[in-house]
């Protein structure tokens, strides 16, 4: 871990790596150059996510060369979100930075991402600058995200710096690392943005595939549902149930009118009335049950945050002593 005068926190840069053996040496060299001028102490935390090439061997070699490197590895590829979670668990810093190992972002931009954190922000997300192959897809995805979530940041799927407590208080499901900014904003954390230069990949293959587009869209809707309705599930089930119930009552009135005023009964309308009223009442019951589960979830979240706070206090006391 390199020492420097300046910010009163330690920065842990989490770098998941999958088959990036040709980039590791250069990444470490550029990181060492960045640390010479950086106003903070820092460590570089690699996570080899089940690489089939010499990525882990390259990381190990550089760990012997640079004292600021820590690393761990997965026996198989578990995905980016789990790799980040492993890095978070092994990191010792107060501020985390997420960086890919492909050198499309250079470590020289890390201080610019960290600076807003030193000034009071909780999370700073990068805004990619430059040409890249999936620019159209990324632009549409980010535009749609801004519309759905009401965020003003330009780029959700880029490098980020954030306080440790942000990820300690947020549960990330598979592939939800893309929505860390959204989930943080929903909990009231202060968000900032900085431009970062994007470079062409010089070694290795991109991990992007067209299948990530529909998966990303479905995840976006799932996140929206969670932060909108799962906090107040009766709002969703109650509205839907009310619509069903009212439709059932209206169809029932129509059935009675046809039977007793027109003299022509319709059994199908009676069945539809029972169905709509039954579904409406059922959705109301589901809403009440979901409200109970939500209250239990919030209590567990509160106890978890209290436990994390106590453990963090113990850790600080040990460091001071």
Phi and psi restraints in degrees (value plus and minus 20) as a CYANA .aco file:
   2 UNK   PHI    -105.9   -65.9
   2 UNK   PSI     122.9   162.9
   3 UNK   PHI    -123.8   -83.8
   3 UNK   PSI     126.8   166.8
   4 UNK   PHI    -176.4  -136.4
   4 UNK   PSI     132.1   172.1
   5 UNK   PHI    -104.4   -64.4
   5 UNK   PSI     117.9   157.9
   6 UNK   PHI     131.2   171.2
   6 UNK   PSI    -138.1   -98.1
   7 UNK   PHI     -83.8   -43.8
   7 UNK   PSI     127.6   167.6
   8 UNK   PHI    -114.9   -74.9
   8 UNK   PSI      19.3    59.3
   9 UNK   PHI    -164.6  -124.6
   9 UNK   PSI     144.1   184.1
  10 UNK   PHI    -123.7   -83.7
  10 UNK   PSI     114.3   154.3
  11 UNK   PHI    -122.0   -82.0
  11 UNK   PSI     105.7   145.7
  12 UNK   PHI    -128.1   -88.1
  12 UNK   PSI      95.7   135.7
  13 UNK   PHI    -113.1   -73.1
  13 UNK   PSI      93.2   133.2
  14 UNK   PHI    -111.7   -71.7
  14 UNK   PSI     102.6   142.6
  15 UNK   PHI    -146.7  -106.7
  15 UNK   PSI      75.5   115.5
  16 UNK   PHI     -89.1   -49.1
  16 UNK   PSI     121.6   161.6
  17 UNK   PHI    -158.3  -118.3
  17 UNK   PSI     106.3   146.3
  18 UNK   PHI    -150.2  -110.2
  18 UNK   PSI      88.9   128.9
  19 UNK   PHI      34.5    74.5
  19 UNK   PSI      37.2    77.2
  20 UNK   PHI    -143.8  -103.8
  20 UNK   PSI      13.2    53.2
  21 UNK   PHI     -77.8   -37.8
  21 UNK   PSI     -51.8   -11.8
  22 UNK   PHI     -97.1   -57.1
  22 UNK   PSI     -28.9    11.1
  23 UNK   PHI    -128.0   -88.0
  23 UNK   PSI     -34.7     5.3
  24 UNK   PHI     -84.6   -44.6
  24 UNK   PSI     -67.3   -27.3
  25 UNK   PHI     -78.5   -38.5
  25 UNK   PSI     -68.1   -28.1
  26 UNK   PHI     -87.2   -47.2
  26 UNK   PSI     -58.1   -18.1
  27 UNK   PHI     -81.0   -41.0
  27 UNK   PSI     -65.9   -25.9
  28 UNK   PHI     -84.9   -44.9
  28 UNK   PSI     -59.0   -19.0
  29 UNK   PHI     -83.7   -43.7
  29 UNK   PSI     -65.4   -25.4
  30 UNK   PHI     -86.7   -46.7
  30 UNK   PSI     -53.7   -13.7
  31 UNK   PHI     -86.9   -46.9
  31 UNK   PSI     -60.7   -20.7
  32 UNK   PHI     -83.0   -43.0
  32 UNK   PSI     -59.5   -19.5
  33 UNK   PHI     -84.5   -44.5
  33 UNK   PSI     -61.1   -21.1
  34 UNK   PHI     -81.3   -41.3
  34 UNK   PSI     -61.3   -21.3
  35 UNK   PHI     -85.9   -45.9
  35 UNK   PSI     -46.1    -6.1
  36 UNK   PHI     -82.7   -42.7
  36 UNK   PSI     -47.8    -7.8
  37 UNK   PHI    -133.1   -93.1
  37 UNK   PSI     -27.2    12.8
  38 UNK   PHI     -90.6   -50.6
  38 UNK   PSI     121.3   161.3
  39 UNK   PHI    -109.3   -69.3
  39 UNK   PSI      18.0    58.0
  40 UNK   PHI    -175.4  -135.4
  40 UNK   PSI     138.0   178.0
  41 UNK   PHI     -98.7   -58.7
  41 UNK   PSI     129.4   169.4
  42 UNK   PHI    -174.1  -134.1
  42 UNK   PSI     135.9   175.9
  43 UNK   PHI    -153.9  -113.9
  43 UNK   PSI     131.7   171.7
  44 UNK   PHI    -130.1   -90.1
  44 UNK   PSI      95.1   135.1
  45 UNK   PHI    -129.0   -89.0
  45 UNK   PSI      82.9   122.9
  46 UNK   PHI    -105.3   -65.3
  46 UNK   PSI     124.8   164.8
  47 UNK   PHI    -149.8  -109.8
  47 UNK   PSI      87.6   127.6
  48 UNK   PHI     -99.0   -59.0
  48 UNK   PSI      93.8   133.8
  49 UNK   PHI    -114.3   -74.3
  49 UNK   PSI      41.1    81.1
  50 UNK   PHI      51.4    91.4
  50 UNK   PSI      18.4    58.4
  51 UNK   PHI     -83.4   -43.4
  51 UNK   PSI     126.9   166.9
  52 UNK   PHI    -121.4   -81.4
  52 UNK   PSI     -19.0    21.0
  53 UNK   PHI    -128.9   -88.9
  53 UNK   PSI    -171.8  -131.8
  54 UNK   PHI    -116.4   -76.4
  54 UNK   PSI       5.0    45.0
  55 UNK   PHI     -78.0   -38.0
  55 UNK   PSI     -68.9   -28.9
  56 UNK   PHI     -83.5   -43.5
  56 UNK   PSI     -58.2   -18.2
  57 UNK   PHI     -84.4   -44.4
  57 UNK   PSI     -61.2   -21.2
  58 UNK   PHI     -85.0   -45.0
  58 UNK   PSI     -60.5   -20.5
  59 UNK   PHI     -82.8   -42.8
  59 UNK   PSI     -63.3   -23.3
  60 UNK   PHI     -82.4   -42.4
  60 UNK   PSI     -62.3   -22.3
  61 UNK   PHI     -80.7   -40.7
  61 UNK   PSI     -63.5   -23.5
  62 UNK   PHI     -92.0   -52.0
  62 UNK   PSI     -49.0    -9.0
  63 UNK   PHI     -85.1   -45.1
  63 UNK   PSI     -50.6   -10.6
  64 UNK   PHI     -94.9   -54.9
  64 UNK   PSI     -44.9    -4.9
  65 UNK   PHI    -107.1   -67.1
  65 UNK   PSI     -58.1   -18.1
  66 UNK   PHI    -137.1   -97.1
  66 UNK   PSI     109.8   149.8
  67 UNK   PHI    -100.0   -60.0
  67 UNK   PSI     -24.4    15.6
  68 UNK   PHI    -112.8   -72.8
  68 UNK   PSI     -16.0    24.0
  69 UNK   PHI    -117.6   -77.6
  69 UNK   PSI     111.7   151.7
  70 UNK   PHI    -141.7  -101.7
  70 UNK   PSI     134.4   174.4
  71 UNK   PHI    -175.8  -135.8
  71 UNK   PSI     139.4   179.4
  72 UNK   PHI    -168.0  -128.0
  72 UNK   PSI     151.9   191.9
  73 UNK   PHI    -167.3  -127.3
  73 UNK   PSI     133.5   173.5
  74 UNK   PHI    -123.6   -83.6
  74 UNK   PSI     123.7   163.7
  75 UNK   PHI     -89.7   -49.7
  75 UNK   PSI     -47.5    -7.5
  76 UNK   PHI    -158.4  -118.4
  76 UNK   PSI     145.4   185.4
  77 UNK   PHI     -91.2   -51.2
  77 UNK   PSI      99.0   139.0
  78 UNK   PHI    -128.0   -88.0
  78 UNK   PSI     -26.2    13.8
  79 UNK   PHI      80.1   120.1
  79 UNK   PSI     141.3   181.3
  80 UNK   PHI     -85.3   -45.3
  80 UNK   PSI     -59.8   -19.8
  81 UNK   PHI     -82.8   -42.8
  81 UNK   PSI     -66.2   -26.2
  82 UNK   PHI     -87.2   -47.2
  82 UNK   PSI     -54.8   -14.8
  83 UNK   PHI     -82.7   -42.7
  83 UNK   PSI     -62.0   -22.0
  84 UNK   PHI     -83.9   -43.9
  84 UNK   PSI     -61.7   -21.7
  85 UNK   PHI     -81.2   -41.2
  85 UNK   PSI     -60.0   -20.0
  86 UNK   PHI     -82.7   -42.7
  86 UNK   PSI     -63.3   -23.3
  87 UNK   PHI     -83.1   -43.1
  87 UNK   PSI     -62.2   -22.2
  88 UNK   PHI     -79.1   -39.1
  88 UNK   PSI     -61.6   -21.6
  89 UNK   PHI     -86.1   -46.1
  89 UNK   PSI     -54.7   -14.7
  90 UNK   PHI    -109.5   -69.5
  90 UNK   PSI     -33.2     6.8
  91 UNK   PHI     -97.7   -57.7
  91 UNK   PSI     130.7   170.7
  92 UNK   PHI    -132.9   -92.9
  92 UNK   PSI     -23.1    16.9
  93 UNK   PHI     -98.2   -58.2
  93 UNK   PSI     148.3   188.3
  94 UNK   PHI    -109.3   -69.3
  94 UNK   PSI     -43.3    -3.3
  95 UNK   PHI    -144.3  -104.3
  95 UNK   PSI     112.8   152.8
  96 UNK   PHI    -125.1   -85.1
  96 UNK   PSI     125.8   165.8
  97 UNK   PHI    -147.2  -107.2
  97 UNK   PSI     108.7   148.7
  98 UNK   PHI    -117.5   -77.5
  98 UNK   PSI     103.8   143.8
  99 UNK   PHI    -157.9  -117.9
  99 UNK   PSI     116.4   156.4
 100 UNK   PHI     -98.0   -58.0
 100 UNK   PSI     142.5   182.5
 101 UNK   PHI    -112.9   -72.9
 101 UNK   PSI     -16.4    23.6
 102 UNK   PHI    -104.2   -64.2
 102 UNK   PSI     -20.3    19.7
 103 UNK   PHI      45.2    85.2
 103 UNK   PSI      -0.7    39.3
 104 UNK   PHI     -97.1   -57.1
 104 UNK   PSI     -38.3     1.7
 105 UNK   PHI    -139.5   -99.5
 105 UNK   PSI     113.3   153.3
 106 UNK   PHI    -116.1   -76.1
 106 UNK   PSI     123.7   163.7
 107 UNK   PHI     -77.7   -37.7
 107 UNK   PSI     -39.0     1.0
 108 UNK   PHI     -81.0   -41.0
 108 UNK   PSI     -40.0     0.0
 109 UNK   PHI    -108.4   -68.4
 109 UNK   PSI     -24.7    15.3
 110 UNK   PHI     -81.7   -41.7
 110 UNK   PSI     -65.5   -25.5
 111 UNK   PHI     -77.2   -37.2
 111 UNK   PSI     -54.6   -14.6
 112 UNK   PHI     -87.1   -47.1
 112 UNK   PSI     -53.3   -13.3
 113 UNK   PHI     -92.9   -52.9
 113 UNK   PSI     -54.5   -14.5
 114 UNK   PHI     -98.7   -58.7
 114 UNK   PSI     -48.3    -8.3
 115 UNK   PHI     -73.7   -33.7
 115 UNK   PSI     -66.3   -26.3
 116 UNK   PHI     -81.4   -41.4
 116 UNK   PSI     -49.7    -9.7
 117 UNK   PHI     -84.8   -44.8
 117 UNK   PSI     -61.0   -21.0
 118 UNK   PHI     -85.8   -45.8
 118 UNK   PSI     -43.1    -3.1
 119 UNK   PHI    -116.2   -76.2
 119 UNK   PSI     -13.9    26.1
 120 UNK   PHI      98.0   138.0
 120 UNK   PSI     -28.6    11.4
 121 UNK   PHI     -92.5   -52.5
 121 UNK   PSI     138.4   178.4
 122 UNK   PHI    -119.0   -79.0
 122 UNK   PSI     -49.4    -9.4
 123 UNK   PHI    -169.4  -129.4
 123 UNK   PSI     119.3   159.3
 124 UNK   PHI    -147.4  -107.4
 124 UNK   PSI     100.9   140.9
 125 UNK   PHI    -124.7   -84.7
 125 UNK   PSI     124.2   164.2
 126 UNK   PHI    -100.4   -60.4
 126 UNK   PSI     131.8   171.8
 127 UNK   PHI    -139.5   -99.5
 127 UNK   PSI      88.2   128.2
 128 UNK   PHI     -80.4   -40.4
 128 UNK   PSI     113.9   153.9
 129 UNK   PHI    -142.2  -102.2
 129 UNK   PSI     107.6   147.6
 130 UNK   PHI     104.2   144.2
 130 UNK   PSI     153.5   193.5
 131 UNK   PHI    -108.4   -68.4
 131 UNK   PSI     122.6   162.6
 132 UNK   PHI    -174.1  -134.1
 132 UNK   PSI     139.4   179.4
 133 UNK   PHI     -82.1   -42.1
 133 UNK   PSI     -59.7   -19.7
 134 UNK   PHI    -122.1   -82.1
 134 UNK   PSI      14.5    54.5
 135 UNK   PHI     -81.3   -41.3
 135 UNK   PSI     -62.1   -22.1
 136 UNK   PHI     -84.2   -44.2
 136 UNK   PSI     -66.7   -26.7
 137 UNK   PHI     -80.9   -40.9
 137 UNK   PSI     -64.7   -24.7
 138 UNK   PHI     -83.7   -43.7
 138 UNK   PSI     -61.3   -21.3
 139 UNK   PHI     -83.9   -43.9
 139 UNK   PSI     -64.6   -24.6
 140 UNK   PHI     -85.0   -45.0
 140 UNK   PSI     -62.0   -22.0
 141 UNK   PHI     -81.5   -41.5
 141 UNK   PSI     -66.3   -26.3
 142 UNK   PHI     -89.4   -49.4
 142 UNK   PSI     -55.9   -15.9
 143 UNK   PHI     -83.7   -43.7
 143 UNK   PSI     -65.4   -25.4
 144 UNK   PHI     -83.1   -43.1
 144 UNK   PSI     -58.2   -18.2
 145 UNK   PHI     -84.1   -44.1
 145 UNK   PSI     -61.4   -21.4
 146 UNK   PHI     -83.2   -43.2
 146 UNK   PSI     -58.3   -18.3
 147 UNK   PHI     -88.7   -48.7
 147 UNK   PSI     -65.6   -25.6
 148 UNK   PHI     -87.4   -47.4
 148 UNK   PSI     -65.3   -25.3
 149 UNK   PHI    -121.1   -81.1
 149 UNK   PSI     -30.4     9.6
 150 UNK   PHI      51.4    91.4
 150 UNK   PSI       4.7    44.7
 151 UNK   PHI    -111.6   -71.6
 151 UNK   PSI     129.7   169.7
 152 UNK   PHI    -118.1   -78.1
 152 UNK   PSI     -22.7    17.3
 153 UNK   PHI     -91.2   -51.2
 153 UNK   PSI     131.3   171.3
 154 UNK   PHI    -105.7   -65.7
 154 UNK   PSI     -45.8    -5.8
 155 UNK   PHI    -163.2  -123.2
 155 UNK   PSI      92.8   132.8
 156 UNK   PHI    -107.3   -67.3
 156 UNK   PSI     -46.6    -6.6
 157 UNK   PHI    -127.1   -87.1
 157 UNK   PSI      44.1    84.1
 158 UNK   PHI    -160.2  -120.2
 158 UNK   PSI    -194.5  -154.5
 159 UNK   PHI     -86.0   -46.0
 159 UNK   PSI     135.0   175.0
 160 UNK   PHI    -167.7  -127.7
 160 UNK   PSI     133.1   173.1
 161 UNK   PHI    -144.4  -104.4
 161 UNK   PSI     120.3   160.3
 162 UNK   PHI    -178.6  -138.6
 162 UNK   PSI     134.4   174.4
 163 UNK   PHI     -88.6   -48.6
 163 UNK   PSI     130.6   170.6
 164 UNK   PHI     -76.8   -36.8
 164 UNK   PSI     -60.6   -20.6
 165 UNK   PHI     -85.5   -45.5
 165 UNK   PSI     -39.1     0.9
 166 UNK   PHI     -80.8   -40.8
 166 UNK   PSI     -70.9   -30.9
 167 UNK   PHI     -99.2   -59.2
 167 UNK   PSI     -39.8     0.2
 168 UNK   PHI     -92.2   -52.2
 168 UNK   PSI     -43.9    -3.9
 169 UNK   PHI    -124.0   -84.0
 169 UNK   PSI     -14.5    25.5
 170 UNK   PHI    -146.2  -106.2
 170 UNK   PSI     110.9   150.9
 171 UNK   PHI    -111.2   -71.2
 171 UNK   PSI     102.6   142.6
 172 UNK   PHI    -125.2   -85.2
 172 UNK   PSI      93.4   133.4
 173 UNK   PHI     -97.4   -57.4
 173 UNK   PSI     153.7   193.7
 174 UNK   PHI     -76.3   -36.3
 174 UNK   PSI     109.4   149.4
 175 UNK   PHI      51.2    91.2
 175 UNK   PSI     -13.9    26.1
 176 UNK   PHI    -106.3   -66.3
 176 UNK   PSI     -16.4    23.6
 177 UNK   PHI     -80.5   -40.5
 177 UNK   PSI     -46.1    -6.1
 178 UNK   PHI     -84.1   -44.1
 178 UNK   PSI     -43.5    -3.5
 179 UNK   PHI    -129.2   -89.2
 179 UNK   PSI       2.4    42.4
 180 UNK   PHI     -79.0   -39.0
 180 UNK   PSI     -61.4   -21.4
 181 UNK   PHI     -83.8   -43.8
 181 UNK   PSI     -62.4   -22.4
 182 UNK   PHI     -82.4   -42.4
 182 UNK   PSI     -68.4   -28.4
 183 UNK   PHI     -85.6   -45.6
 183 UNK   PSI     -55.7   -15.7
 184 UNK   PHI     -88.0   -48.0
 184 UNK   PSI     -62.1   -22.1
 185 UNK   PHI     -84.0   -44.0
 185 UNK   PSI     -56.8   -16.8
 186 UNK   PHI     -84.3   -44.3
 186 UNK   PSI     -48.1    -8.1
 187 UNK   PHI    -112.1   -72.1
 187 UNK   PSI     -15.1    24.9
 188 UNK   PHI      73.0   113.0
 188 UNK   PSI     -11.5    28.5
 189 UNK   PHI     -92.7   -52.7
 189 UNK   PSI     126.7   166.7
 190 UNK   PHI    -101.2   -61.2
 190 UNK   PSI     107.3   147.3
 191 UNK   PHI    -128.8   -88.8
 191 UNK   PSI     114.3   154.3
 192 UNK   PHI    -146.1  -106.1
 192 UNK   PSI     150.4   190.4
 193 UNK   PHI    -162.1  -122.1
 193 UNK   PSI     121.2   161.2
 194 UNK   PHI    -157.1  -117.1
 194 UNK   PSI     123.9   163.9
 195 UNK   PHI     -94.7   -54.7
 195 UNK   PSI     118.3   158.3
 196 UNK   PHI    -152.6  -112.6
 196 UNK   PSI     122.5   162.5
 197 UNK   PHI     -98.7   -58.7
 197 UNK   PSI     113.4   153.4
 198 UNK   PHI    -125.1   -85.1
 198 UNK   PSI     108.8   148.8
 199 UNK   PHI    -128.8   -88.8
 199 UNK   PSI     139.1   179.1
 200 UNK   PHI     -89.4   -49.4
 200 UNK   PSI     122.1   162.1
 201 UNK   PHI     -89.7   -49.7
 201 UNK   PSI     108.3   148.3
 202 UNK   PHI    -121.9   -81.9
 202 UNK   PSI     -38.7     1.3
 203 UNK   PHI    -164.3  -124.3
 203 UNK   PSI     120.8   160.8
 204 UNK   PHI      68.6   108.6
 204 UNK   PSI     157.8   197.8
 205 UNK   PHI    -131.7   -91.7
 205 UNK   PSI     126.7   166.7
 206 UNK   PHI     -87.4   -47.4
 206 UNK   PSI     124.8   164.8
 207 UNK   PHI    -109.9   -69.9
 207 UNK   PSI     -17.7    22.3
 208 UNK   PHI     -96.3   -56.3
 208 UNK   PSI     120.1   160.1
 209 UNK   PHI    -161.0  -121.0
 209 UNK   PSI     138.7   178.7
 210 UNK   PHI     -84.1   -44.1
 210 UNK   PSI     -42.5    -2.5
 211 UNK   PHI     -87.6   -47.6
 211 UNK   PSI     -40.3    -0.3
 212 UNK   PHI     -91.7   -51.7
 212 UNK   PSI     -38.6     1.4
 213 UNK   PHI     -87.2   -47.2
 213 UNK   PSI     -75.8   -35.8
 214 UNK   PHI     -85.0   -45.0
 214 UNK   PSI     -55.0   -15.0
 215 UNK   PHI     -82.6   -42.6
 215 UNK   PSI     -62.2   -22.2
 216 UNK   PHI     -83.7   -43.7
 216 UNK   PSI     -60.0   -20.0
 217 UNK   PHI     -86.5   -46.5
 217 UNK   PSI     -62.2   -22.2
 218 UNK   PHI     -86.0   -46.0
 218 UNK   PSI     -59.6   -19.6
 219 UNK   PHI     -82.9   -42.9
 219 UNK   PSI     -58.7   -18.7
 220 UNK   PHI     -79.9   -39.9
 220 UNK   PSI     -64.8   -24.8
 221 UNK   PHI     -86.6   -46.6
 221 UNK   PSI     -57.0   -17.0
 222 UNK   PHI     -84.8   -44.8
 222 UNK   PSI     -62.1   -22.1
 223 UNK   PHI     -84.8   -44.8
 223 UNK   PSI     -63.0   -23.0
 224 UNK   PHI     -80.0   -40.0
 224 UNK   PSI     -63.2   -23.2
 225 UNK   PHI     -83.0   -43.0
 225 UNK   PSI     -61.3   -21.3
 226 UNK   PHI     -85.1   -45.1
 226 UNK   PSI     -66.9   -26.9
 227 UNK   PHI    -100.0   -60.0
 227 UNK   PSI     -35.8     4.2
 228 UNK   PHI    -117.2   -77.2
 228 UNK   PSI     -69.7   -29.7
 229 UNK   PHI    -124.4   -84.4
 229 UNK   PSI     -50.7   -10.7
 230 UNK   PHI     -90.2   -50.2
 230 UNK   PSI     -39.8     0.2
 231 UNK   PHI     -97.7   -57.7
 231 UNK   PSI     -48.3    -8.3
 232 UNK   PHI    -156.6  -116.6
 232 UNK   PSI      51.9    91.9
 233 UNK   PHI     -83.3   -43.3
 233 UNK   PSI     -47.9    -7.9
 234 UNK   PHI     -85.4   -45.4
 234 UNK   PSI     -44.3    -4.3
 235 UNK   PHI     -82.7   -42.7
 235 UNK   PSI     -61.8   -21.8
 236 UNK   PHI     -95.4   -55.4
 236 UNK   PSI     -76.6   -36.6
 237 UNK   PHI     -87.3   -47.3
 237 UNK   PSI     -54.1   -14.1
 238 UNK   PHI     -86.7   -46.7
 238 UNK   PSI     -63.9   -23.9
 239 UNK   PHI     -84.3   -44.3
 239 UNK   PSI     -68.2   -28.2
 240 UNK   PHI     -82.8   -42.8
 240 UNK   PSI     -62.3   -22.3
 241 UNK   PHI     -84.7   -44.7
 241 UNK   PSI     -58.7   -18.7
 242 UNK   PHI     -83.4   -43.4
 242 UNK   PSI     -62.0   -22.0
 243 UNK   PHI     -82.0   -42.0
 243 UNK   PSI     -65.5   -25.5
 244 UNK   PHI     -81.4   -41.4
 244 UNK   PSI     -65.1   -25.1
 245 UNK   PHI     -83.0   -43.0
 245 UNK   PSI     -65.8   -25.8
 246 UNK   PHI     -83.6   -43.6
 246 UNK   PSI     -61.4   -21.4
 247 UNK   PHI     -80.9   -40.9
 247 UNK   PSI     -60.2   -20.2
 248 UNK   PHI     -82.8   -42.8
 248 UNK   PSI     -62.7   -22.7
 249 UNK   PHI     -83.8   -43.8
 249 UNK   PSI     -62.7   -22.7
 250 UNK   PHI     -84.0   -44.0
 250 UNK   PSI     -62.7   -22.7
 251 UNK   PHI     -85.3   -45.3
 251 UNK   PSI     -57.1   -17.1
 252 UNK   PHI     -83.2   -43.2
 252 UNK   PSI     -62.5   -22.5
 253 UNK   PHI     -81.6   -41.6
 253 UNK   PSI     -61.5   -21.5
 254 UNK   PHI     -81.9   -41.9
 254 UNK   PSI     -61.2   -21.2
 255 UNK   PHI     -83.8   -43.8
 255 UNK   PSI     -62.1   -22.1
 256 UNK   PHI     -84.9   -44.9
 256 UNK   PSI     -60.5   -20.5
 257 UNK   PHI     -81.3   -41.3
 257 UNK   PSI     -67.3   -27.3
 258 UNK   PHI     -85.2   -45.2
 258 UNK   PSI     -55.1   -15.1
 259 UNK   PHI     -95.4   -55.4
 259 UNK   PSI     -63.8   -23.8
 260 UNK   PHI    -122.7   -82.7
 260 UNK   PSI     -42.4    -2.4
 261 UNK   PHI    -122.7   -82.7
 261 UNK   PSI     -58.5   -18.5
 262 UNK   PHI    -110.4   -70.4
 262 UNK   PSI     -47.2    -7.2
 263 UNK   PHI      64.0   104.0
 263 UNK   PSI      -0.1    39.9
 264 UNK   PHI    -150.8  -110.8
 264 UNK   PSI      81.3   121.3
 265 UNK   PHI    -101.0   -61.0
 265 UNK   PSI     133.1   173.1
 266 UNK   PHI    -155.8  -115.8
 266 UNK   PSI      88.2   128.2
 267 UNK   PHI     -83.8   -43.8
 267 UNK   PSI     -50.2   -10.2
 268 UNK   PHI     -83.4   -43.4
 268 UNK   PSI     -57.0   -17.0
 269 UNK   PHI     -86.3   -46.3
 269 UNK   PSI     -56.8   -16.8
 270 UNK   PHI     -83.9   -43.9
 270 UNK   PSI     -63.6   -23.6
 271 UNK   PHI     -83.1   -43.1
 271 UNK   PSI     -63.0   -23.0
 272 UNK   PHI     -83.4   -43.4
 272 UNK   PSI     -57.8   -17.8
 273 UNK   PHI     -82.2   -42.2
 273 UNK   PSI     -69.3   -29.3
 274 UNK   PHI     -81.1   -41.1
 274 UNK   PSI     -61.0   -21.0
 275 UNK   PHI     -83.2   -43.2
 275 UNK   PSI     -69.5   -29.5
 276 UNK   PHI     -84.7   -44.7
 276 UNK   PSI     -64.4   -24.4
 277 UNK   PHI     -86.4   -46.4
 277 UNK   PSI     -59.8   -19.8
 278 UNK   PHI     -83.5   -43.5
 278 UNK   PSI     -64.9   -24.9
 279 UNK   PHI     -84.3   -44.3
 279 UNK   PSI     -60.9   -20.9
 280 UNK   PHI     -80.9   -40.9
 280 UNK   PSI     -66.5   -26.5
 281 UNK   PHI     -85.8   -45.8
 281 UNK   PSI     -56.7   -16.7
 282 UNK   PHI     -83.6   -43.6
 282 UNK   PSI     -59.9   -19.9
 283 UNK   PHI     -88.0   -48.0
 283 UNK   PSI     -55.9   -15.9
 284 UNK   PHI     -80.0   -40.0
 284 UNK   PSI     -65.1   -25.1
 285 UNK   PHI     -83.7   -43.7
 285 UNK   PSI     -60.6   -20.6
 286 UNK   PHI     -82.4   -42.4
 286 UNK   PSI     -57.7   -17.7
 287 UNK   PHI     -83.3   -43.3
 287 UNK   PSI     -63.1   -23.1
 288 UNK   PHI     -85.3   -45.3
 288 UNK   PSI     -60.4   -20.4
 289 UNK   PHI     -84.9   -44.9
 289 UNK   PSI     -62.4   -22.4
 290 UNK   PHI     -84.4   -44.4
 290 UNK   PSI     -54.8   -14.8
 291 UNK   PHI     -81.2   -41.2
 291 UNK   PSI     -61.2   -21.2
 292 UNK   PHI     -84.0   -44.0
 292 UNK   PSI     -62.0   -22.0
 293 UNK   PHI     -85.3   -45.3
 293 UNK   PSI     -57.9   -17.9
 294 UNK   PHI     -83.9   -43.9
 294 UNK   PSI     -62.2   -22.2
 295 UNK   PHI     -82.2   -42.2
 295 UNK   PSI     -60.7   -20.7
 296 UNK   PHI     -85.3   -45.3
 296 UNK   PSI     -61.6   -21.6
 297 UNK   PHI     -82.2   -42.2
 297 UNK   PSI     -63.4   -23.4
 298 UNK   PHI     -85.3   -45.3
 298 UNK   PSI     -54.8   -14.8
 299 UNK   PHI     -87.3   -47.3
 299 UNK   PSI     -62.0   -22.0
 300 UNK   PHI     -83.4   -43.4
 300 UNK   PSI     -61.4   -21.4
 301 UNK   PHI     -81.5   -41.5
 301 UNK   PSI     -61.3   -21.3
 302 UNK   PHI     -83.1   -43.1
 302 UNK   PSI     -65.6   -25.6
 303 UNK   PHI     -84.1   -44.1
 303 UNK   PSI     -57.3   -17.3
 304 UNK   PHI     -84.0   -44.0
 304 UNK   PSI     -64.2   -24.2
 305 UNK   PHI     -85.5   -45.5
 305 UNK   PSI     -57.1   -17.1
 306 UNK   PHI     -84.1   -44.1
 306 UNK   PSI     -61.8   -21.8
 307 UNK   PHI     -84.4   -44.4
 307 UNK   PSI     -63.5   -23.5
 308 UNK   PHI     -82.4   -42.4
 308 UNK   PSI     -60.5   -20.5
 309 UNK   PHI     -82.3   -42.3
 309 UNK   PSI     -61.5   -21.5
 310 UNK   PHI     -85.1   -45.1
 310 UNK   PSI     -64.8   -24.8
 311 UNK   PHI     -83.5   -43.5
 311 UNK   PSI     -59.3   -19.3
 312 UNK   PHI     -84.8   -44.8
 312 UNK   PSI     -59.1   -19.1
 313 UNK   PHI     -84.0   -44.0
 313 UNK   PSI     -61.0   -21.0
 314 UNK   PHI     -83.5   -43.5
 314 UNK   PSI     -61.7   -21.7
 315 UNK   PHI     -83.4   -43.4
 315 UNK   PSI     -61.3   -21.3
 316 UNK   PHI     -85.9   -45.9
 316 UNK   PSI     -59.7   -19.7
 317 UNK   PHI     -82.1   -42.1
 317 UNK   PSI     -59.9   -19.9
 318 UNK   PHI     -86.0   -46.0
 318 UNK   PSI     -60.0   -20.0
 319 UNK   PHI     -85.6   -45.6
 319 UNK   PSI     -59.6   -19.6
 320 UNK   PHI     -89.6   -49.6
 320 UNK   PSI     -51.6   -11.6
